[in-house]
Amino acid sequence: MSLPITRRRMLARAAQFAGTGWTCHLGRSAVAARYSPAEEIAIEKGLRWVAKTQSRLGHWTAANYPTAMTALAGLALLCSGSTTTQGPYAKSIRRAVDYLTSKSRKNGLIGNPMRDSRYTYGHGFSMLFLSQVLGEEEDLERRVELIELLRRAVQFSGQAQTTSGGWGYVSSKDGSNFDEGSTTITQVQGLRGCRNAGIPVSADVIERAKQYIYRCKNSDGGISYSSRNRGTSRPAITAAALAALFNAGAYENKHVPEMLKYCKRNLYQIADSARSFGHWHYTHLYYSQVVYRQAGSEWRVFRDKLYKRIVSEQSREGDWQGNIGPIYVSAINLIILQLDKAYLPIFQR
């Protein structure tokens, strides 16, 4: 399966950044993924449901997270192989891009701090989604617009970072020095997406984020909620932190093996939400990326169990229900189910 020329160019650009602190581990551009009939049906039903539920303004929302939900839904559609100009979901992706670009502010924030709950989530997910779109965009004017938007967005993230190296629910510029793991991971992955797309990202910002994660690690290998509120290790945040460290190129760091053991002990058996502190889908969005990068039988065994559970929980309409709202759970499940398609550089091995 060959990729569109624009995607190949993006991958080539990403490879140029090897040795810059953003180690790029790109496998084959795309693979002929083997899906069971049930998995293929679930994916297609889910994608159709997502496209059908998009608002006329181009967004999706749940629990006052319109920016974050739009970016996640758009990312799920991108994972199918559609772009802003090609594929059955091109129109929906294009409308999502238009919506998010309309929410870009002069200070670089993507979103509305008055309407977006915990707006750094929306900002991070938007950087991730739009950076993947940039690699496919063939219209020169739109490319220029996206590059400038993402350049400002990266600067905003750097300025929003706390003195501890993490991020909180709002920018540190708004007077808060609170930070926690889940928003930190969202920023790191968004920044990696931008770096892959050719947007300059400060190596110092990423190094401080990595050190923040290491300081939050407990003796059992798990990551605690916050540098200021250590407490019990959180499987969800540990899985997300591992995915972020892999995105940052920290494959060989001494902390990684202990974190991997902790996650495998707590998450590999696809347990119920109790071990994810009520965030099962969020947890497996990131842990699936971690195991996917392990490849081989490790991934195949985990994949089969995870996909079976996800497919079994889909509604007749094509969505999934759960914490925060159906668009949130459905987008996450579709991203997980489509990892094997390997279309987006951010999720490749």
Secondary structure by P-SEA (a helix, b strand, c coil): ccccaaaaaaaaaaaaacccccccccccccccccccaaaaaaaaaaaaaaaaaccccccccccccaaaaaaaaaaaaaaaccccccccaaaaaaaaaaaaaaacccccccccccccccaaaaaaaaaaaaaaaaaccccaaaaaaaaaaaaaaaaaaaaacccccccccccccccccccccaaaaaaaaaaaaaaaacccccaaaaaaaaaaaaaaccccccccccccccccccaaaaaaaaaaaaaaccccccaaaaaaaaaaaccccccccccccccaaaaaaaaaaaaaaaccaaaaaaaaaaaaaaaaaccccccccccccaaaaaaaaaaaaaccccccccccc
